[in-house]
Amino acid sequence: MRGTRGMRCALAVLLILALSVGWGAALAATRRSSDLIFNYTITGRAGDDGKVYFTAEVVAYDDADRIGFSAIYIYDAAGNIVKSVYSKYASNTWTHSYTTSYNGTPGQDYRAYVTFYVKDGSIVENDKTRWSAYVTAQ
């Protein structure tokens, strides 16, 4: 009886270890949704000066050769592009942010649309885009 109980405990411990290793391997093998881009955001705010400000930020998993924004467009509420900004990049870093502004009409809503860009070696990611929330000019 005693040997059987000890054997069951040993098997239980081995089973727990085997499952733990299996879960660890599964988590390590999880594919990222992006090879280079860890996070990307665009936020907006209204200034007291009548301007609306939009700040885009992109974060890579590691230092990249080039990181930033291919294009940032500011739209009015009717869907017209009122400002365009192109090619805002940094080199050999893992994060970059850029703020642009527009002299808005008080009471009017604006939002921004950004195309994010990261290049490291021969890998290029430029398919991530995002809209900001609307911001009302003061």
N, C-alpha and C positions, 0 to 999 in steps of 0.2 A: 504494500500500500504506500509506504513511504517513498519508494523509488518512482512510482507513477505520479505522485503529486509533484515531486521535484522536476520530473520530466515535463509535466504540463506547464509549470512556471517558466521553465527554460524555453519551451516552445512559444509561450505567450510573449516573452521578452524578445525573442527572435522575430516574431511576427510584427511587433510594434516597431522594431528597428527597420525591418524591411519596408513597412508602409511609410515610415518617416523618410527614408532615403528616396522612395518612389515619389512622394509629394515634392521633395526638394528638387528632384530632377525635372519634374513636370513644371514647376514654377520657373526654373532656370531656362527651360526651353520655350517659354511663352514668347511669342513674337510681338515686338513693339508695333504700334500702328504707324510708326515712322522710324526710318533708319537713323536720322540725324536730329530731328526736331523733337525736343522734350515737351515744350509748352509754347503757346503763342496767344497773345491777347491784344485787344484794342479797347481803350477806355476813352471816354470823353467827359469834358466838364465845361461849364460856362464861366467866363471870367467877368469881373466887374467892369471891364473896359469895352464890353460889347462883342468881344471875340469869343469864339468857341475853340477849345483846344482838344486835340486828339493825340494820345500817346500810344504808340504801337511798341510791343516788346516781344522778342523771340529769344528762346532759350534752347540751346543744343545740349545733347548728352555729354559732349566733350568739346574741347577747342576745335574750331572749324577754320578752314582757310578763309572763307568769306561768309558773313552772316548779316542779315538785315531784311530790307524790304524792296521788292521790285517796283511796287507802286502803292501809293496811298491816294485815294480819291475821297474828297469831301463832297457830299450830295446835299442838296436842299430837300425839303419835304415833297416837292413835286417830282423828284427823281433826276434833277439836272445836276451835272457835275459842275461845281463852282470853284474847285481847286484840285490840281493834280500835282503830286510830288513823285519823282522817280529816282531809283537807284541810290538808296540810302543804306550804305554798308559799312561794316567794320571788318577788320582782318585779324586772324589768329587769336580769337577769343571765343567764349562759349555763350555770350549773351550780348544783346544790343537793343537799345531803345531809342526812339526818335519821336519828338513832339512837333506837330505842325499846328498852325492856327489859321483861322479865317475870320475876317471882319464881318460878323453876321448882322442881320437886321433884327433888332429887339422883337421878341415874341415869335420869331420863326424857328423852326426845328431843322437840325442838321445831323447827319451821321456820316461815318467814314467806313470805307471798304479797303482792306489791305490784302496784298499778296506778299506772303512771307517767303524768304529765300535763305537757304543754307547750302554751302558747297564745301565739301571736304574731299580732297583728292579727286577721284573721278566720279564721285557720287554727288548728285545735285538734287535737292528737293525744292520745288517751287510750286507745288500743287496745294499748299495750305492757304486758305483765305478765310477772312472773317469780317462780319459787319459789327460795328459798334451799336450801342443803343442810341436813340435820338437824344440830342442835347438842345435845349432851348436857349437861344441867345438872350442875354439880359439887356 
